[in-house]
Amino acid sequence: MVRPSISVIIISKDEEHDIAGCLSSVAWADEVIVVDAQSSDRTAEVALEYTPHVHVVPWMGFGPQKNHALNLATGDWVLSLDCDERVTDRLQEELIKACDNPAFDAWLIPFRTSYCGQFMRFGDWSMERKLRLFRKDAGRFSDVPVHEKINVEGSIGRLSEPILHYSVPTHEELMDKVRKYADLGARLAYDSGRRTTSTAAACRCAWTFFRGYMLRCGFLDGIRGFKLARALAYGTWLKHVTLARMSRDST
């Protein structure tokens, strides 16, 4: 019996420093597709050292970019990865077995996420589990510029081995990412018809910090746990206070 084929899809933009590690961790896959958004560094050249399937296209937003990669995939199953993520040998074995399981059409995968060089054991980043593996004919990304998700028709299982996510090596990079996603998230929320107030933004900020630092025991990660909880709370506040300003300006 021939096992189902697996395509790995990756989108990139100026990821020369990260993409080699990601690609080397999925060298076992039947097909690896990279869709690069016209990087200004050597991302595409580095990717070509690992796979011939490198496509350079203008940036269209996260959802459209990943759907473009999905349309190029030919495997029975698709594994979606970001450049700062790695597949371990144990996860590789579990992924291959999962694709042989007829009971599920997609799989949620846990994440171990690093912050300033250390994998977080507690807090909001310890609870992440994302849908990344799915039958090609059963899933598609939502066509949104940020916070895209995979919409799947069928049953969803859970894997136990994590993807290793080397997220942000420095606190400054985390804050840059927080600001970027807060702005994109506010614009997306506004365009979808959501409105809020500055008071609601403050409440959401406080809740995000309390949830990550106290309820999810972020304090057990020491100073890193505090700084991460504070940064994520700030991102929540910034997103909603930006949405509140947009809401006021529209009236």
C-alpha positions in Angstrom: 0.0 0.0 0.0 1.4 3.4 -1.0 1.4 5.9 1.8 -0.2 9.3 1.2 2.1 12.0 -0.1 2.9 15.1 1.9 3.5 18.6 0.6 5.0 21.2 2.9 4.1 24.8 2.0 6.1 27.8 3.3 5.7 31.5 2.6 8.6 33.9 3.1 9.7 37.5 3.1 13.3 38.4 4.1 13.9 35.2 6.0 17.4 34.4 4.9 18.5 33.9 8.5 15.7 31.3 9.3 14.5 29.5 6.2 17.4 27.0 5.9 16.7 25.6 9.3 13.0 25.2 8.5 13.7 23.6 5.1 16.3 21.2 6.5 13.7 20.0 9.0 11.3 18.9 6.3 13.7 17.4 3.8 11.8 14.1 4.3 8.6 15.5 2.7 7.5 14.4 -0.8 7.3 18.0 -1.9 8.4 21.4 -0.4 6.9 24.6 -1.9 8.2 28.1 -1.0 6.3 31.2 -2.1 8.6 34.2 -1.5 7.2 37.7 -1.5 10.0 39.3 -3.4 12.5 39.3 -0.5 15.3 41.9 -0.5 17.8 39.4 0.9 18.9 35.9 -0.2 15.8 34.1 1.0 14.8 32.7 -2.4 18.4 31.7 -3.3 18.8 29.8 0.0 15.5 28.1 -0.5 16.6 26.9 -4.0 19.4 25.0 -2.3 16.7 22.8 -0.6 13.9 22.6 -3.1 13.3 23.4 -6.8 9.8 24.6 -6.0 10.5 28.3 -5.2 8.0 30.8 -6.5 8.5 34.6 -6.2 5.3 36.6 -6.2 4.2 40.0 -4.9 2.9 40.2 -1.4 -0.9 39.7 -1.2 -1.5 39.2 2.5 -1.1 36.1 4.6 -4.3 34.3 3.6 -4.0 34.9 -0.2 -0.2 34.1 -0.1 -0.8 30.8 1.6 -3.6 29.9 -0.7 -1.3 30.6 -3.6 1.2 28.1 -2.1 -1.7 25.6 -1.5 -2.8 25.8 -5.1 0.7 24.8 -6.2 0.8 21.7 -3.9 0.3 18.3 -5.4 0.4 16.1 -2.3 -2.5 14.3 -0.7 -1.8 16.1 2.5 -0.5 19.6 3.2 1.7 20.8 6.1 1.8 24.5 6.5 4.9 26.0 8.2 6.5 29.4 8.9 10.2 30.0 8.4 10.9 30.2 12.1 9.3 26.8 12.8 11.0 23.3 12.9 9.8 19.7 12.6 11.5 17.3 14.9 12.3 13.7 14.1 9.6 12.5 16.5 7.0 14.9 15.0 8.0 13.7 11.5 7.1 10.1 12.5 3.8 11.2 14.0 2.9 13.3 10.9 3.4 10.4 8.6 1.3 8.1 10.8 -1.4 10.7 11.0 -1.7 10.9 7.2 -2.4 7.2 7.2 -5.3 7.6 9.6 -8.6 7.6 7.7 -10.5 8.8 10.7 -9.4 12.5 10.4 -9.1 15.1 7.7 -6.9 17.5 9.6 -4.7 17.6 12.7 -4.0 20.2 15.4 -0.4 20.4 16.4 1.0 21.7 19.7 3.7 24.4 19.7 6.7 25.0 21.8 7.5 28.6 21.4 10.7 30.4 22.4 11.2 33.9 23.6 14.6 35.5 24.0 16.2 32.1 23.5 14.1 30.1 25.9 11.1 27.9 25.3 8.2 29.1 27.4 6.7 26.5 29.7 3.7 28.6 30.9 1.6 31.5 30.0 -0.3 32.2 26.8 2.4 30.7 24.6 2.3 27.4 26.4 -1.3 26.8 25.4 -1.0 27.1 21.7 -2.3 24.3 19.4 -2.7 25.1 15.7 -4.3 23.4 12.7 -1.3 22.9 10.3 -1.8 19.5 8.7 -4.8 18.7 6.5 -6.0 16.8 3.4 -5.4 19.1 0.4 -9.0 18.5 -0.8 -10.5 19.3 2.7 -8.9 22.7 3.6 -8.3 26.2 2.5 -7.0 29.4 4.1 -9.3 32.3 4.8 -8.6 35.1 2.4 -7.6 37.7 4.9 -4.4 39.8 5.2 -3.6 38.8 8.8 -4.8 36.2 11.4 -5.6 33.7 8.6 -6.9 30.3 9.6 -7.4 27.0 7.8 -11.1 26.2 7.2 -11.5 22.5 7.1 -14.5 20.3 6.0 -14.2 17.1 8.0 -13.0 15.7 11.3 -10.0 17.1 13.2 -7.6 15.1 15.4 -4.8 16.1 17.8 -1.1 15.3 17.6 1.1 15.1 20.7 4.6 16.1 19.3 5.1 19.8 19.0 6.4 22.1 16.3 9.3 24.0 17.6 8.7 27.7 17.1 11.8 30.0 17.3 9.6 33.1 17.5 11.6 36.1 18.7 15.2 36.2 19.8 15.0 39.6 21.4 12.4 41.6 23.3 12.7 44.4 20.8 11.7 42.1 17.9 8.7 41.0 19.9 7.6 44.6 20.4 8.0 45.3 16.7 5.9 42.3 15.8 3.3 43.2 18.5 2.9 46.7 17.0 2.7 45.4 13.4 0.0 42.8 14.2 -1.9 45.2 16.4 -2.3 47.7 13.5 -3.2 45.0 11.0 -5.6 43.4 13.5 -7.4 46.7 14.2 -7.8 47.4 10.5 -9.2 44.0 9.8 -11.6 44.3 12.8 -12.8 47.7 11.6 -13.3 46.5 8.0 -15.4 43.6 9.3 -17.7 46.0 11.1 -16.4 45.7 14.7 -16.3 48.8 16.9 -15.1 49.4 20.5 -14.1 52.1 23.0 -11.0 53.1 24.9 -12.5 51.8 28.1 -13.1 48.4 26.5 -9.5 48.4 25.2 -8.2 48.9 28.8 -10.3 46.1 30.1 -9.1 43.7 27.4 -5.5 44.7 28.1 -6.0 43.9 31.8 -7.7 40.6 31.1 -4.9 39.5 28.7 -2.2 40.1 31.3 -4.2 38.4 34.1 -5.0 35.4 31.9 -1.4 34.8 30.8 0.5 35.8 33.9 -1.9 34.4 36.6 -4.4 32.0 35.2 -1.9 30.3 32.9 0.9 30.6 35.4 3.2 32.8 33.3 4.8 33.9 36.6 6.5 30.5 36.8 8.7 31.5 33.8 10.3 34.3 35.9 11.1 37.6 34.4 10.6 36.3 30.9 7.1 35.3 31.8 6.4 38.8 33.1 7.8 40.6 30.1 6.0 38.3 27.7 2.6 38.7 29.5 3.1 42.5 29.6 4.0 42.6 25.9 1.0 40.5 24.8 -1.3 42.7 27.0 0.2 45.8 25.4 -0.5 44.4 21.9 -4.1 43.7 22.9 -4.5 47.3 24.2 -2.8 48.8 21.1 -5.1 46.8 18.8 -8.3 47.8 20.5 -7.3 51.4 21.3 -6.5 51.8 17.5 -9.9 50.3 16.7 -11.5 52.7 19.2 -9.9 55.7 17.5 -11.0 54.4 14.1 -14.5 54.0 15.5 -14.6 57.6 16.8 -13.3 59.0 13.6 -16.0 57.2 11.6 -18.9 58.8 13.5 
